[in-house]
Amino acid sequence: MSALLSQIFPILYGVCFLFLLWQAFRVMGQGFQAASRPASPPSLDTPTANQAGPGDRTGRLTIHPELLDAEGQLTREDLLTVRFGSDQERSAPPGDPS
């Protein structure tokens, strides 16, 4: 039994190695093809930053649900903040746009 395993193990190892090597080259080839293609100019159908598509978050403001009260408005409660030693900026109130 152990003689059979000692003969099969190197073969299985080699097959797995060759399969993974082939997969790696295939994936790298797809990346090289994508990098070599010229970037397409934006068309009229492409959403802009103001009209972002479902996957595009460019220019969008994210409000975390923890900051909303029961009515869905920004909470006016004082929030716990953490300041680090190298942080020298003044903190602004939540409603202050500056």
BAPA-366181 format. One record per residue: x, y, z of N, C-alpha, C in turn. Coordinates in steps of 0.05 Angstrom, whole numbers, plus 5000, padded with zeros to 4 digits. Example, Ala and Ser with C-alpha at 12.3 -4.5 7.8 and 13.67 -1.06 7.14 Angstrom:
<<5264 4886 5156> <5246 4910 5156> <5264 4934 5156>>
<<5257 4955 5142> <5273 4979 5143> <5258 5001 5157>>
END
This chain:
<<5017 4976 5000> <5000 5000 5000> <5017 5025 5000>>
<<5038 5026 5017> <5055 5050 5019> <5071 5053 4993>>
<<5078 5031 4980> <5092 5033 4955> <5075 5046 4933>>
<<5049 5039 4933> <5031 5051 4914> <5027 5081 4919>>
<<5025 5089 4945> <5022 5117 4952> <5048 5132 4945>>
<<5071 5120 4949> <5096 5134 4943> <5099 5138 4913>>
<<5086 5122 4896> <5087 5126 4867> <5066 5146 4858>>
<<5042 5146 4870> <5020 5163 4861> <5024 5192 4871>>
<<5035 5195 4895> <5037 5222 4906> <5053 5242 4889>>
<<5076 5234 4878> <5091 5253 4861> <5075 5260 4835>>
<<5060 5240 4825> <5045 5245 4801> <5022 5265 4807>>
<<5007 5261 4829> <4986 5279 4836> <4997 5307 4842>>
<<5020 5308 4855> <5032 5334 4861> <5040 5348 4836>>
<<5051 5334 4816> <5059 5346 4791> <5035 5356 4775>>
<<5013 5340 4775> <4989 5348 4761> <4977 5373 4773>>
<<4976 5374 4800> <4965 5398 4813> <4983 5422 4808>>
<<5009 5418 4809> <5027 5440 4803> <5024 5451 4775>>
<<5022 5434 4755> <5018 5442 4728> <4991 5456 4724>>
<<4970 5446 4737> <4944 5459 4735> <4945 5487 4746>>
<<4957 5490 4770> <4958 5517 4783> <4976 5536 4767>>
<<4997 5525 4755> <5015 5542 4739> <5000 5551 4714>>
<<4985 5534 4701> <4969 5541 4678> <4948 5562 4685>>
<<4935 5559 4708> <4915 5579 4717> <4928 5606 4722>>
<<4952 5606 4734> <4966 5631 4740> <4972 5646 4714>>
<<4983 5631 4694> <4989 5644 4669> <4964 5654 4654>>
<<4942 5639 4657> <4917 5647 4644> <4907 5673 4656>>
<<4907 5675 4683> <4898 5699 4696> <4916 5723 4690>>
<<4943 5718 4690> <4962 5740 4684> <4958 5749 4655>>
<<4952 5730 4637> <4947 5738 4609> <4923 5756 4606>>
<<4902 5750 4622> <4878 5768 4621> <4885 5796 4631>>
<<4902 5797 4651> <4910 5823 4662> <4927 5839 4641>>
<<4945 5825 4628> <4962 5838 4608> <4945 5847 4584>>
<<4924 5832 4576> <4907 5840 4555> <4891 5865 4563>>
<<4882 5866 4587> <4866 5889 4596> <4884 5914 4598>>
<<4909 5910 4606> <4927 5933 4609> <4936 5943 4581>>
<<4937 5926 4561> <4947 5934 4535> <4925 5948 4519>>
<<4899 5944 4526> <4878 5957 4512> <4877 5987 4518>>
<<4873 6004 4498> <4871 6033 4504> <4845 6038 4520>>
<<4847 6058 4537> <4824 6066 4553> <4803 6078 4534>>
<<4778 6070 4536> <4758 6080 4519> <4749 6108 4529>>
<<4746 6127 4510> <4737 6154 4518> <4708 6152 4529>>
<<4701 6170 4548> <4674 6169 4559> <4654 6175 4538>>
<<4633 6159 4537> <4611 6163 4518> <4589 6179 4531>>
<<4569 6186 4516> <4547 6202 4527> <4530 6185 4546>>
<<4531 6159 4544> <4516 6141 4561> <4530 6137 4588>>
<<4556 6144 4590> <4571 6139 4615> <4562 6159 4636>>
<<4554 6150 4660> <4545 6169 4681> <4568 6186 4691>>
<<4563 6211 4696> <4583 6229 4707> <4583 6227 4737>>
<<4600 6243 4750> <4602 6242 4779> <4576 6251 4792>>
<<4561 6269 4779> <4535 6278 4790> <4513 6258 4786>>
<<4516 6241 4765> <4496 6221 4759> <4509 6194 4760>>
<<4519 6187 4783> <4534 6162 4786> <4516 6138 4782>>
<<4527 6117 4769> <4512 6093 4765> <4511 6077 4791>>
<<4498 6053 4789> <4494 6038 4814> <4520 6029 4827>>
<<4542 6024 4812> <4567 6015 4823> <4587 6038 4828>>
<<4581 6061 4818> <4600 6083 4819> <4594 6102 4843>>
<<4612 6105 4862> <4608 6121 4885> <4624 6147 4883>>
<<4635 6154 4860> <4651 6178 4856> <4634 6203 4863>>
<<4644 6219 4881> <4631 6244 4887> <4607 6241 4905>>
<<4601 6217 4915> <4578 6213 4932> <4585 6214 4961>>
<<4569 6225 4978> <4573 6226 5006> <4560 6203 5020>>
<<4574 6189 5037> <4564 6166 5051> <4557 6174 5079>>
<<4532 6169 5088> <4524 6174 5115> <4519 6147 5128>>
<<4534 6141 5149> <4531 6116 5162> <4504 6114 5177>>
<<4491 6092 5178> <4465 6089 5191> <4466 6095 5221>>
<<4490 6093 5233> <4492 6099 5262> <4487 6128 5268>>
<<4491 6145 5248> <4488 6174 5251> <4459 6183 5248>>
<<4440 6165 5241> <4413 6173 5236> <4395 6166 5260>>
<<4376 6184 5266> <4357 6178 5288> <4334 6162 5277>>
<<4313 6159 5293> <4290 6142 5286> <4275 6153 5261>>
<<4276 6179 5256> <4262 6191 5233> <4280 6191 5208>>
<<4305 6182 5210> <4323 6182 5187> <4338 6208 5184>>
<<4338 6225 5203> <4352 6251 5202> <4379 6247 5217>>
<<4398 6264 5211> <4424 6264 5225> <4419 6270 5255>>
<<4431 6255 5272> <4427 6258 5301> <4441 6284 5310>>
<<4430 6296 5330> <4441 6321 5342> <4456 6314 5368>>
<<4458 6289 5375> <4472 6281 5400> <4502 6285 5397>>
<<4515 6289 5420> <4544 6290 5420> <4555 6262 5415>>
<<4574 6261 5397> <4585 6235 5390> <4613 6232 5401>>
<<4620 6207 5408> <4647 6201 5418> <4666 6201 5395>>
<<4688 6216 5398> <4708 6216 5377> <4735 6208 5388>>
<<4753 6199 5371> <4779 6191 5379> <4799 6209 5365>>
<<4818 6221 5380> <4839 6238 5368> <4865 6224 5373>>
<<4882 6225 5353> <4909 6213 5355> <4929 6235 5360>>
<<4952 6229 5370> <4972 6249 5377> <4981 6266 5354>>
<<4982 6255 5330> <4991 6271 5307> <4969 6287 5293>>
<<4945 6285 5303> <4922 6299 5292> <4920 6327 5303>>
<<4927 6347 5286> <4928 6375 5295> <4904 6391 5284>>
<<4887 6379 5268> <4864 6394 5257> <4843 6400 5278>>
<<4830 6423 5275> <4807 6429 5292> <4783 6413 5283>>
<<4768 6402 5302> <4744 6388 5294> <4722 6407 5289>>
<<4705 6401 5269> <4682 6418 5262> <4657 6404 5272>>
<<4636 6420 5280> <4611 6408 5287> <4599 6392 5264>>
<<4582 6372 5269> <4572 6355 5247> <4557 6370 5225>>
<<4544 6392 5231> <4529 6407 5210> <4545 6428 5196>>
<<4570 6432 5205> <4587 6453 5193> <4600 6443 5168>>
<<4595 6457 5144> <4606 6447 5119> <4636 6452 5116>>
<<4649 6468 5133> <4677 6473 5130> <4692 6451 5143>>
END
